[in-house]
Amino acid sequence: MYLGLDIGRQYVKMVSVDKTKEGFKVLDAGARLVTEPNSAFDPEKNERHHRGKAVKELLKKEGFNPKRVKNIVTGINGSSASIKQIT
């Protein structure tokens, strides 16, 4: 199983796919607001712990089992983001 995780300013989005003979099959997808649903979006007040909490809650809500993941691809927004491949 492969996991795609997009950590944006307002939403955290995920998709899990599995490789089949015909190509790839989408197993699950979901999104979660980084801020609380009843609060206004303010990018200046979104801190790291808000994004981490949103990722955790999204994976829990989708019933995702991290032990089944072979590869993960992430996307993080921002002009100061850097790229690093971790094996």
C-alpha distances in whole Angstrom, upper triangle without the diagonal:
4,7,10,13,17,19,23,26,26,23,19,17,13,10,7,6,5,7,10,14,15,13,10,10,10,9,11,13,16,19,21,24,25,29,30,30,34,34,35,33,34,32,35,34,31,30,27,27,27,23,22,23,22,18,18,20,17,14,17,18,15,14,11,10,10,10,6,5,6,7,9,12,15,18,21,24,28,30,30,26,26,23,21,19,18,17
4,7,10,13,16,19,23,23,20,17,14,11,8,6,5,6,8,12,15,16,13,10,10,10,10,11,12,14,17,19,22,23,26,28,28,32,32,33,30,32,29,32,32,28,27,24,25,24,21,20,21,20,16,17,19,16,14,17,18,15,15,12,11,10,11,8,6,6,5,6,8,11,14,17,21,24,26,26,23,22,19,18,16,15,15
4,6,10,13,16,20,20,16,13,11,7,6,4,7,9,12,15,18,19,15,12,12,10,10,9,10,12,13,16,19,19,23,24,25,28,29,29,26,28,26,28,28,24,24,21,21,21,17,16,18,16,12,14,16,13,11,14,15,12,13,10,11,9,11,10,7,8,6,5,6,8,11,14,18,21,24,24,20,20,18,17,15,15,15
4,7,10,13,17,17,14,11,8,5,5,6,8,11,13,17,20,20,16,13,13,11,11,10,9,11,12,14,17,17,21,23,23,27,27,27,24,25,23,26,26,22,22,19,20,19,16,15,17,15,12,14,16,13,12,15,16,13,15,12,14,12,15,13,10,11,9,6,5,6,8,11,14,18,21,21,17,18,16,16,15,15,16
4,6,10,13,14,11,7,6,4,7,9,12,15,17,21,24,23,20,16,16,14,14,12,10,10,10,11,14,13,17,19,20,24,23,23,21,22,19,22,22,18,18,16,16,16,12,12,14,12,9,12,13,10,10,14,14,13,15,12,14,12,16,15,12,14,11,7,6,5,6,9,12,15,18,19,15,16,15,15,15,15,17
4,6,10,11,8,6,5,6,9,12,14,18,20,23,26,25,22,19,19,16,16,14,11,11,9,11,12,12,15,18,19,22,21,21,18,19,16,19,19,16,16,14,16,14,11,12,14,11,9,13,14,12,12,16,16,15,18,15,18,16,19,19,16,17,14,11,8,5,5,6,8,12,15,16,13,15,14,16,16,17,19
4,7,8,7,5,7,9,12,15,18,21,23,27,30,29,26,22,22,19,19,17,14,12,10,10,10,9,13,16,17,20,19,18,15,16,13,16,16,12,12,11,12,11,7,9,11,9,8,12,13,11,13,16,16,16,19,17,19,17,21,21,18,19,17,13,11,7,6,5,7,10,14,14,12,14,14,16,17,17,20
4,6,5,6,8,11,14,17,20,24,26,29,32,31,27,24,24,21,22,19,15,13,10,10,9,8,11,15,15,18,17,16,12,13,10,13,14,11,12,11,13,11,8,11,13,11,11,14,15,13,15,18,18,18,21,20,22,21,24,24,21,23,20,16,14,10,8,6,6,9,12,14,12,15,16,18,19,21,24
4,6,8,11,14,18,21,24,27,30,33,36,35,31,28,28,24,25,22,18,16,12,11,9,7,9,13,14,17,14,13,9,9,7,10,11,8,10,10,13,10,8,12,13,11,12,16,16,15,18,20,20,21,23,22,25,24,27,27,25,26,23,20,17,14,11,9,7,9,12,13,13,16,18,20,22,23,26
4,7,10,14,17,20,23,27,30,33,36,34,31,28,27,23,24,20,17,14,10,9,6,5,7,10,11,13,12,10,7,9,8,11,11,9,11,12,13,10,9,13,13,10,12,15,15,13,17,19,18,19,22,21,24,24,27,27,25,27,25,21,19,16,13,12,10,12,16,17,16,20,21,23,25,26,29
4,6,10,13,17,20,24,26,29,32,31,28,24,23,20,20,17,13,10,7,6,4,5,8,11,11,14,14,13,10,12,11,15,14,11,13,13,14,11,9,12,12,8,9,13,12,10,13,16,15,15,18,18,21,20,24,24,22,24,22,18,16,13,12,11,11,14,17,19,17,20,20,22,23,24,27
4,7,11,14,17,21,23,26,30,29,25,22,21,18,17,14,11,8,6,5,6,6,10,12,13,17,16,16,14,15,14,17,16,12,13,12,13,10,7,9,10,7,6,10,10,8,10,13,13,13,16,15,17,17,20,20,18,20,18,14,13,10,10,10,11,14,18,18,16,18,19,20,21,21,23
4,7,11,14,17,20,23,26,25,22,18,17,14,14,11,8,6,4,7,9,10,13,15,15,19,19,19,16,18,17,20,20,16,17,16,16,14,11,12,13,10,8,11,11,8,10,13,12,11,14,13,16,16,19,18,16,18,16,13,12,10,10,11,12,16,19,20,18,20,19,20,20,21,23
4,7,10,14,17,20,23,22,19,15,14,11,11,8,6,5,6,9,12,13,17,18,18,22,22,23,20,22,20,23,23,19,20,18,18,16,13,13,14,11,9,11,12,8,8,12,11,9,12,10,13,13,16,15,13,15,13,10,10,9,10,12,15,18,22,22,19,20,19,20,19,19,21
4,7,10,13,16,19,18,15,12,11,7,8,6,4,7,9,12,15,17,20,21,21,25,26,26,23,25,24,27,27,23,23,21,22,20,17,17,18,15,12,14,14,11,10,13,13,10,12,10,13,13,16,14,12,14,12,10,10,10,12,15,17,21,24,25,21,22,20,21,20,20,21
4,7,10,13,17,17,14,10,9,6,5,5,6,9,12,15,18,20,23,24,24,28,29,29,27,29,27,30,29,26,26,23,23,22,19,18,19,17,14,15,16,12,11,14,14,10,11,9,11,11,13,10,9,11,10,9,10,12,14,17,20,24,27,27,24,24,22,21,20,19,20
4,7,9,13,13,10,6,5,4,5,7,9,12,15,19,22,23,27,28,27,31,32,32,30,32,30,33,33,29,29,27,27,26,23,22,23,21,18,19,19,16,14,17,17,13,14,12,13,13,14,11,10,11,10,10,11,14,16,20,22,26,28,29,25,25,23,23,20,20,20
4,6,10,11,9,6,5,7,7,10,12,16,19,22,25,27,30,31,31,35,36,36,34,36,34,37,36,32,32,30,30,29,26,25,26,24,20,21,22,19,17,19,20,16,16,13,13,14,14,10,10,10,11,12,13,16,19,23,25,29,31,32,28,28,25,24,21,21,20
4,7,8,6,4,6,9,10,13,16,19,22,25,29,30,33,34,34,38,39,39,37,38,36,39,39,35,35,32,33,32,29,28,29,27,24,25,26,23,20,23,23,20,20,17,17,17,17,13,12,11,12,14,15,18,21,24,27,31,33,33,29,28,25,25,22,22,20
4,5,5,6,7,10,12,15,18,21,25,28,31,33,36,37,36,40,41,42,39,41,39,42,42,38,38,36,36,35,32,31,32,30,27,28,28,25,23,25,25,22,22,20,19,20,19,15,15,14,15,17,18,22,24,28,30,34,36,37,33,32,29,28,25,25,24
4,6,8,10,14,15,19,21,25,28,31,35,36,40,41,40,44,45,45,42,44,42,46,45,42,42,39,40,39,35,35,36,34,30,31,32,29,27,29,29,25,25,23,23,23,23,19,19,17,18,20,21,25,27,31,33,36,38,39,35,34,31,30,27,28,26
4,7,9,12,15,18,20,24,27,30,33,35,38,40,39,42,43,43,41,43,41,44,44,41,41,39,39,38,35,35,36,33,30,32,32,29,27,29,29,25,26,24,24,24,24,21,20,19,19,21,21,24,26,30,32,35,37,38,35,34,31,31,28,29,27
4,7,10,13,16,17,21,24,27,30,32,35,37,36,40,41,40,38,40,38,41,41,37,38,35,36,35,31,31,33,30,27,29,29,26,24,27,27,23,24,22,22,22,22,19,17,16,16,17,17,21,22,26,28,32,33,34,31,30,27,27,24,25,24
4,7,9,12,14,17,20,24,27,28,32,33,32,36,37,37,35,36,35,38,38,34,34,32,33,31,28,28,29,26,23,25,26,22,20,23,23,19,20,18,19,19,19,16,14,14,14,15,15,18,20,23,26,29,31,32,29,28,25,25,23,23,23
4,6,9,11,15,18,22,25,27,30,31,30,34,35,35,33,36,34,37,37,33,34,32,32,30,27,27,28,25,22,24,24,20,19,21,20,17,18,16,17,18,19,15,14,15,15,16,16,19,20,24,26,30,32,33,30,30,27,27,25,25,24
4,6,8,11,15,18,22,23,27,28,27,30,31,32,30,32,31,34,34,30,31,29,29,27,24,24,24,22,19,20,20,17,16,18,17,13,15,13,15,16,18,15,14,15,15,14,15,16,18,21,24,27,30,31,28,28,26,26,24,24,24
4,7,11,14,17,21,23,26,26,26,29,31,32,30,32,31,34,33,30,30,28,28,26,23,23,23,20,18,19,18,15,13,15,14,11,12,10,12,14,15,12,12,14,15,14,15,17,19,22,25,28,31,32,29,29,27,27,25,25,24
4,7,11,14,17,19,22,23,22,26,27,28,26,29,28,31,30,26,27,25,25,23,20,20,20,17,15,16,15,12,10,13,11,8,10,9,12,13,16,13,13,15,15,14,15,16,18,20,22,26,29,30,27,28,26,26,25,24,25
4,7,11,14,16,19,20,19,23,24,24,23,25,24,28,27,23,24,23,22,20,18,18,18,15,13,14,14,10,10,12,11,8,11,10,13,14,17,16,14,17,16,14,14,14,15,17,19,23,26,27,24,26,24,25,24,24,25
4,7,11,13,16,16,15,19,20,21,19,22,21,25,24,20,21,20,20,17,15,16,15,12,11,12,11,7,9,11,9,7,11,11,14,15,19,17,16,19,18,15,15,14,15,17,18,22,25,26,23,25,24,25,25,25,26
4,7,9,12,13,12,16,17,17,15,18,18,21,20,17,18,17,17,14,12,14,13,9,9,12,10,7,10,12,10,9,13,13,17,17,21,20,18,21,19,16,16,14,14,15,16,19,23,24,21,23,23,24,24,25,26
4,6,9,9,9,13,14,14,13,16,15,18,17,14,15,15,14,11,10,11,10,6,8,10,8,6,10,11,9,10,14,14,17,18,21,22,20,23,21,18,18,15,15,15,16,19,22,23,21,24,24,25,25,25,27
4,5,7,7,10,10,11,9,12,12,15,14,11,13,14,13,10,9,11,10,7,9,12,10,9,13,14,13,14,17,18,21,21,25,25,23,26,24,21,20,17,16,15,15,17,21,22,21,23,24,26,27,27,29
4,7,8,11,10,11,9,10,10,12,11,8,9,10,10,6,6,9,8,5,8,11,10,10,13,15,14,16,18,18,21,21,24,25,23,26,24,20,19,16,15,13,13,15,19,19,18,21,22,24,25,25,28
4,6,8,7,8,7,8,9,12,9,7,10,11,11,7,8,11,10,8,11,13,12,12,16,17,16,18,21,21,24,24,27,28,27,29,27,24,23,20,18,16,16,18,21,22,21,24,25,27,28,29,31
4,6,5,8,9,11,13,15,12,11,13,14,13,9,11,13,10,9,13,14,12,13,16,16,15,18,20,21,24,24,28,29,28,31,29,26,25,22,21,20,20,21,25,25,24,27,29,30,31,31,34
4,6,8,9,12,14,17,15,13,16,17,16,12,14,16,13,11,15,16,13,13,17,17,15,17,20,22,25,26,29,30,29,32,30,27,26,23,22,21,21,23,26,27,26,29,30,32,33,33,35
4,7,9,12,15,17,15,15,17,19,18,14,16,19,16,14,18,19,16,17,21,20,18,21,24,25,28,29,33,33,32,35,34,31,30,27,26,24,23,25,28,29,29,32,33,35,36,36,39
4,7,9,12,14,11,12,15,17,16,13,15,18,15,14,18,19,17,18,21,22,20,23,25,26,30,30,33,34,33,36,34,30,29,26,25,22,22,23,26,27,26,30,32,33,35,35,38
4,6,10,12,10,11,14,17,17,14,15,19,17,16,19,21,19,19,23,24,22,24,27,28,31,31,35,35,34,36,34,30,29,26,24,21,20,21,24,25,25,29,30,33,35,35,38
4,6,9,8,8,12,15,15,12,13,16,16,14,17,19,18,18,22,23,21,23,26,27,30,29,33,33,31,34,31,28,26,22,20,18,16,17,20,21,21,25,27,29,31,32,35
4,5,6,7,10,14,15,12,13,17,17,15,18,21,20,20,23,25,24,26,29,29,31,30,34,35,33,35,32,28,27,23,20,18,16,15,18,19,20,23,26,28,31,31,35
4,5,5,9,11,13,11,11,15,16,15,17,20,20,20,23,24,24,25,28,28,30,29,32,33,31,32,30,26,24,20,17,14,12,12,14,15,16,20,22,25,27,28,32
4,6,8,11,13,12,13,16,17,17,19,21,22,22,25,26,26,28,31,30,32,31,34,35,33,35,32,28,26,22,20,16,14,13,15,15,17,20,23,26,28,29,33
4,6,10,11,9,11,14,14,14,17,19,19,20,23,24,24,26,29,28,30,29,33,34,32,34,31,28,26,22,20,17,16,15,18,18,18,22,25,26,29,29,33
4,7,8,6,8,11,11,11,14,16,16,17,19,21,21,23,25,25,27,26,29,30,28,30,28,24,23,19,17,14,13,13,16,16,16,19,22,23,26,26,29
4,6,5,7,9,10,11,13,15,16,17,19,21,21,23,25,24,26,24,28,29,27,29,26,23,22,18,17,14,14,13,16,15,15,18,20,22,24,24,27
4,5,5,6,9,10,11,12,14,15,17,19,20,21,23,22,23,21,24,26,24,26,23,20,19,16,15,12,13,13,16,14,13,16,18,19,21,20,24
4,5,5,6,8,10,10,12,14,15,16,18,20,21,20,22,20,23,25,23,26,24,21,20,17,17,15,16,17,20,18,17,19,21,21,23,22,25
4,6,5,6,9,10,11,12,14,15,16,18,20,20,22,20,24,25,24,26,24,21,20,17,16,14,15,16,19,19,18,20,22,23,24,24,26
4,5,5,6,9,10,10,12,14,15,17,18,17,19,18,22,23,21,23,21,17,17,13,13,11,12,14,17,17,15,17,18,19,21,21,23
4,5,5,6,9,10,11,12,14,16,17,16,17,15,19,20,19,21,19,16,16,13,14,12,14,16,20,18,16,18,19,19,20,19,21
4,6,5,6,9,10,11,12,14,15,15,17,16,19,21,20,23,21,18,19,16,17,15,17,19,23,22,20,22,22,23,23,22,25
4,5,5,6,9,10,10,12,14,14,16,16,20,21,19,22,20,17,17,14,15,14,15,18,21,21,19,21,22,22,23,23,25
4,6,5,6,9,10,11,12,11,13,12,16,17,15,18,17,13,14,12,13,12,15,17,21,21,18,20,20,20,20,19,21
4,6,5,6,9,10,11,10,12,11,15,16,15,19,18,15,16,14,16,16,18,21,24,24,21,22,22,22,22,21,22
4,6,5,6,9,10,10,13,13,17,18,18,21,20,18,18,17,18,18,20,22,26,26,23,25,25,25,25,24,25
4,5,5,6,9,9,12,12,16,17,16,19,18,15,16,14,16,16,18,21,25,25,22,24,24,24,24,23,24
4,6,5,6,5,8,9,12,13,12,16,15,13,15,14,16,17,20,23,26,26,23,24,23,23,22,21,22
4,5,5,6,9,10,13,14,15,18,19,17,18,18,20,20,23,26,29,29,26,27,27,26,26,24,25
4,5,8,11,13,16,17,17,20,20,18,20,19,20,21,23,26,30,30,27,29,28,28,28,27,27
4,5,9,11,14,14,14,18,18,16,18,17,19,20,23,26,30,30,27,28,27,27,26,25,26
4,7,10,12,12,13,17,18,17,19,19,21,23,25,29,32,32,29,30,29,28,27,25,25
4,6,9,9,10,13,14,13,15,16,19,20,23,27,30,30,26,27,25,25,23,22,22
4,6,6,8,11,13,13,16,17,20,22,25,28,32,31,27,28,26,24,23,20,20
4,5,6,9,10,10,13,14,18,20,23,26,29,28,25,24,22,21,19,17,16
4,6,8,11,12,15,17,21,23,26,29,32,31,27,27,24,22,20,17,16
4,7,9,11,14,17,20,23,26,29,32,31,28,27,24,23,20,18,17
4,6,7,11,13,17,19,23,26,29,28,24,23,21,19,16,15,14
4,7,10,14,17,20,24,27,29,28,24,23,20,18,15,13,11
4,7,10,14,17,20,23,25,24,21,19,16,14,12,11,10
4,6,10,13,17,20,22,21,17,17,14,13,11,10,11
4,7,10,14,17,19,19,15,14,12,11,10,11,12
4,7,10,13,16,16,12,12,10,11,11,12,14
4,7,10,12,13,10,11,10,12,12,14,17
4,7,10,10,7,9,10,12,14,15,18
4,7,9,7,10,11,14,17,19,22
4,5,5,9,12,15,18,20,23
4,6,9,12,15,18,21,24
4,6,10,13,17,19,23
4,7,10,13,15,19
4,7,10,13,16
4,7,10,13
4,6,10
4,7
4
